[in-house]
Amino acid sequence: MTRRQTDTSAAAYGSIADASERLRAVVYRTLHAHPAGLTVDETCAIAKYPRYSLQPRFTELRDRKAIFDTGLRRRNVSGAKAIVWRITEQQEKGAMTSEMVQRAMEAPTAAAPTNLSVKGGAE
């Protein structure tokens, strides 16, 4: 059985891709503002977004080598150890460049989520 793309599914994908791109920028900007690094929960609290909206963006940014696992761990809200993330550019040069922002924002990931929900939040 093959699936054909309809205009509504194309529009839905475009909307999801746009939301994912915007949320990647939220994560990236928040991490940039905190050069010592943040966990996912800390980033969500600062950016005022629910975890389910931002957690996948960390994986996408990591896969693009825009952020990295510092090796540090801090307790998250559930008490479990959580990765402390930093921007790769801060590790390499100590400052963010416009090229780094562009790389973080390019091309949606190969497997776009089909059930992305974005609620509230501030930019």
C-alpha positions as protocol buffer text, in pm:
chain_id: "A"
residue {
  index: 1
  type: MET
  ca { x: 0 y: 0 z: 0 }
}
residue {
  index: 2
  type: THR
  ca { x: 141 y: 338 z: -92 }
}
residue {
  index: 3
  type: ARG
  ca { x: 60 y: 672 z: 62 }
}
residue {
  index: 4
  type: ARG
  ca { x: 8 y: 978 z: -144 }
}
residue {
  index: 5
  type: GLN
  ca { x: 76 y: 1323 z: -18 }
}
residue {
  index: 6
  type: THR
  ca { x: -226 y: 1549 z: 1 }
}
residue {
  index: 7
  type: ASP
  ca { x: -230 y: 1925 z: 23 }
}
residue {
  index: 8
  type: THR
  ca { x: -345 y: 1901 z: 384 }
}
residue {
  index: 9
  type: SER
  ca { x: -66 y: 1664 z: 485 }
}
residue {
  index: 10
  type: ALA
  ca { x: 189 y: 1886 z: 311 }
}
residue {
  index: 11
  type: ALA
  ca { x: 54 y: 2187 z: 501 }
}
residue {
  index: 12
  type: ALA
  ca { x: 62 y: 1995 z: 829 }
}
residue {
  index: 13
  type: TYR
  ca { x: 424 y: 1893 z: 770 }
}
residue {
  index: 14
  type: GLY
  ca { x: 516 y: 2252 z: 688 }
}
residue {
  index: 15
  type: SER
  ca { x: 357 y: 2369 z: 1011 }
}
residue {
  index: 16
  type: ILE
  ca { x: 544 y: 2106 z: 1213 }
}
residue {
  index: 17
  type: ALA
  ca { x: 873 y: 2186 z: 1042 }
}
residue {
  index: 18
  type: ASP
  ca { x: 825 y: 2558 z: 1115 }
}
residue {
  index: 19
  type: ALA
  ca { x: 743 y: 2488 z: 1480 }
}
residue {
  index: 20
  type: SER
  ca { x: 1045 y: 2258 z: 1517 }
}
residue {
  index: 21
  type: GLU
  ca { x: 1274 y: 2520 z: 1366 }
}
residue {
  index: 22
  type: ARG
  ca { x: 1139 y: 2788 z: 1599 }
}
residue {
  index: 23
  type: LEU
  ca { x: 1177 y: 2562 z: 1903 }
}
residue {
  index: 24
  type: ARG
  ca { x: 1535 y: 2471 z: 1805 }
}
residue {
  index: 25
  type: ALA
  ca { x: 1608 y: 2845 z: 1802 }
}
residue {
  index: 26
  type: VAL
  ca { x: 1453 y: 2880 z: 2150 }
}
residue {
  index: 27
  type: VAL
  ca { x: 1678 y: 2604 z: 2285 }
}
residue {
  index: 28
  type: TYR
  ca { x: 1985 y: 2741 z: 2111 }
}
residue {
  index: 29
  type: ARG
  ca { x: 1931 y: 3099 z: 2230 }
}
residue {
  index: 30
  type: THR
  ca { x: 1862 y: 2985 z: 2586 }
}
residue {
  index: 31
  type: LEU
  ca { x: 2178 y: 2774 z: 2596 }
}
residue {
  index: 32
  type: HIS
  ca { x: 2377 y: 3060 z: 2445 }
}
residue {
  index: 33
  type: ALA
  ca { x: 2259 y: 3291 z: 2723 }
}
residue {
  index: 34
  type: HIS
  ca { x: 2386 y: 3038 z: 2981 }
}
residue {
  index: 35
  type: PRO
  ca { x: 2742 y: 2949 z: 2876 }
}
residue {
  index: 36
  type: ALA
  ca { x: 2800 y: 2726 z: 3181 }
}
residue {
  index: 37
  type: GLY
  ca { x: 2536 y: 2493 z: 3035 }
}
residue {
  index: 38
  type: LEU
  ca { x: 2184 y: 2383 z: 3119 }
}
residue {
  index: 39
  type: THR
  ca { x: 1987 y: 2062 z: 3152 }
}
residue {
  index: 40
  type: VAL
  ca { x: 1670 y: 2010 z: 2950 }
}
residue {
  index: 41
  type: ASP
  ca { x: 1455 y: 2086 z: 3256 }
}
residue {
  index: 42
  type: GLU
  ca { x: 1648 y: 2405 z: 3332 }
}
residue {
  index: 43
  type: THR
  ca { x: 1614 y: 2517 z: 2971 }
}
residue {
  index: 44
  type: CYS
  ca { x: 1239 y: 2450 z: 2977 }
}
residue {
  index: 45
  type: ALA
  ca { x: 1197 y: 2646 z: 3301 }
}
residue {
  index: 46
  type: ILE
  ca { x: 1392 y: 2945 z: 3171 }
}
residue {
  index: 47
  type: ALA
  ca { x: 1226 y: 2945 z: 2827 }
}
residue {
  index: 48
  type: LYS
  ca { x: 881 y: 2871 z: 2976 }
}
residue {
  index: 49
  type: TYR
  ca { x: 805 y: 2577 z: 2746 }
}
residue {
  index: 50
  type: PRO
  ca { x: 689 y: 2228 z: 2838 }
}
residue {
  index: 51
  type: ARG
  ca { x: 952 y: 1955 z: 2830 }
}
residue {
  index: 52
  type: TYR
  ca { x: 774 y: 1763 z: 2551 }
}
residue {
  index: 53
  type: SER
  ca { x: 815 y: 2062 z: 2320 }
}
residue {
  index: 54
  type: LEU
  ca { x: 1186 y: 2119 z: 2378 }
}
residue {
  index: 55
  type: GLN
  ca { x: 1333 y: 1775 z: 2462 }
}
residue {
  index: 56
  type: PRO
  ca { x: 1337 y: 1656 z: 2096 }
}
residue {
  index: 57
  type: ARG
  ca { x: 1509 y: 1978 z: 1989 }
}
residue {
  index: 58
  type: PHE
  ca { x: 1813 y: 1888 z: 2201 }
}
residue {
  index: 59
  type: THR
  ca { x: 1857 y: 1565 z: 2006 }
}
residue {
  index: 60
  type: GLU
  ca { x: 1820 y: 1749 z: 1676 }
}
residue {
  index: 61
  type: LEU
  ca { x: 2074 y: 2014 z: 1776 }
}
residue {
  index: 62
  type: ARG
  ca { x: 2313 y: 1747 z: 1908 }
}
residue {
  index: 63
  type: ASP
  ca { x: 2285 y: 1553 z: 1582 }
}
residue {
  index: 64
  type: ARG
  ca { x: 2375 y: 1873 z: 1395 }
}
residue {
  index: 65
  type: LYS
  ca { x: 2670 y: 1920 z: 1630 }
}
residue {
  index: 66
  type: ALA
  ca { x: 2533 y: 2256 z: 1741 }
}
residue {
  index: 67
  type: ILE
  ca { x: 2529 y: 2151 z: 2109 }
}
residue {
  index: 68
  type: PHE
  ca { x: 2723 y: 1893 z: 2308 }
}
residue {
  index: 69
  type: ASP
  ca { x: 2707 y: 1688 z: 2628 }
}
residue {
  index: 70
  type: THR
  ca { x: 2953 y: 1854 z: 2868 }
}
residue {
  index: 71
  type: GLY
  ca { x: 2999 y: 1535 z: 3068 }
}
residue {
  index: 72
  type: LEU
  ca { x: 2851 y: 1715 z: 3369 }
}
residue {
  index: 73
  type: ARG
  ca { x: 2532 y: 1595 z: 3534 }
}
residue {
  index: 74
  type: ARG
  ca { x: 2281 y: 1773 z: 3756 }
}
residue {
  index: 75
  type: ARG
  ca { x: 1965 y: 1645 z: 3918 }
}
residue {
  index: 76
  type: ASN
  ca { x: 1646 y: 1715 z: 3724 }
}
residue {
  index: 77
  type: VAL
  ca { x: 1299 y: 1774 z: 3869 }
}
residue {
  index: 78
  type: SER
  ca { x: 1244 y: 1400 z: 3917 }
}
residue {
  index: 79
  type: GLY
  ca { x: 1576 y: 1363 z: 4099 }
}
residue {
  index: 80
  type: ALA
  ca { x: 1747 y: 1171 z: 3817 }
}
residue {
  index: 81
  type: LYS
  ca { x: 2084 y: 1280 z: 3683 }
}
residue {
  index: 82
  type: ALA
  ca { x: 2049 y: 1490 z: 3368 }
}
residue {
  index: 83
  type: ILE
  ca { x: 2297 y: 1592 z: 3098 }
}
residue {
  index: 84
  type: VAL
  ca { x: 2428 y: 1948 z: 3110 }
}
residue {
  index: 85
  type: TRP
  ca { x: 2432 y: 2080 z: 2752 }
}
residue {
  index: 86
  type: ARG
  ca { x: 2638 y: 2362 z: 2602 }
}
residue {
  index: 87
  type: ILE
  ca { x: 2663 y: 2520 z: 2260 }
}
residue {
  index: 88
  type: THR
  ca { x: 2947 y: 2371 z: 2054 }
}
residue {
  index: 89
  type: GLU
  ca { x: 3058 y: 2715 z: 1942 }
}
residue {
  index: 90
  type: GLN
  ca { x: 3115 y: 2818 z: 2303 }
}
residue {
  index: 91
  type: GLN
  ca { x: 3342 y: 2518 z: 2350 }
}
residue {
  index: 92
  type: GLU
  ca { x: 3541 y: 2589 z: 2034 }
}
residue {
  index: 93
  type: LYS
  ca { x: 3562 y: 2969 z: 2029 }
}
residue {
  index: 94
  type: GLY
  ca { x: 3392 y: 3101 z: 2338 }
}
residue {
  index: 95
  type: ALA
  ca { x: 3138 y: 3305 z: 2142 }
}
residue {
  index: 96
  type: MET
  ca { x: 2843 y: 3252 z: 1910 }
}
residue {
  index: 97
  type: THR
  ca { x: 2870 y: 3346 z: 1543 }
}
residue {
  index: 98
  type: SER
  ca { x: 2595 y: 3404 z: 1291 }
}
residue {
  index: 99
  type: GLU
  ca { x: 2723 y: 3098 z: 1102 }
}
residue {
  index: 100
  type: MET
  ca { x: 2656 y: 2883 z: 1409 }
}
residue {
  index: 101
  type: VAL
  ca { x: 2300 y: 3009 z: 1434 }
}
residue {
  index: 102
  type: GLN
  ca { x: 2251 y: 2937 z: 1063 }
}
residue {
  index: 103
  type: ARG
  ca { x: 2385 y: 2581 z: 1101 }
}
residue {
  index: 104
  type: ALA
  ca { x: 2155 y: 2521 z: 1397 }
}
residue {
  index: 105
  type: MET
  ca { x: 1854 y: 2635 z: 1197 }
}
residue {
  index: 106
  type: GLU
  ca { x: 1920 y: 2464 z: 861 }
}
residue {
  index: 107
  type: ALA
  ca { x: 1724 y: 2173 z: 715 }
}
residue {
  index: 108
  type: PRO
  ca { x: 1461 y: 1998 z: 922 }
}
residue {
  index: 109
  type: THR
  ca { x: 1563 y: 1661 z: 1057 }
}
residue {
  index: 110
  type: ALA
  ca { x: 1496 y: 1356 z: 839 }
}
residue {
  index: 111
  type: ALA
  ca { x: 1219 y: 1217 z: 1055 }
}
residue {
  index: 112
  type: ALA
  ca { x: 981 y: 1499 z: 1132 }
}
residue {
  index: 113
  type: PRO
  ca { x: 748 y: 1426 z: 1424 }
}
residue {
  index: 114
  type: THR
  ca { x: 386 y: 1372 z: 1335 }
}
residue {
  index: 115
  type: ASN
  ca { x: 230 y: 1471 z: 1665 }
}
residue {
  index: 116
  type: LEU
  ca { x: 413 y: 1787 z: 1771 }
}
residue {
  index: 117
  type: SER
  ca { x: 217 y: 1998 z: 2013 }
}
residue {
  index: 118
  type: VAL
  ca { x: 328 y: 2347 z: 2094 }
}
residue {
  index: 119
  type: LYS
  ca { x: 157 y: 2522 z: 2379 }
}
residue {
  index: 120
  type: GLY
  ca { x: 227 y: 2856 z: 2531 }
}
residue {
  index: 121
  type: GLY
  ca { x: 576 y: 2970 z: 2599 }
}
residue {
  index: 122
  type: ALA
  ca { x: 763 y: 3287 z: 2553 }
}
residue {
  index: 123
  type: GLU
  ca { x: 1040 y: 3369 z: 2313 }
}
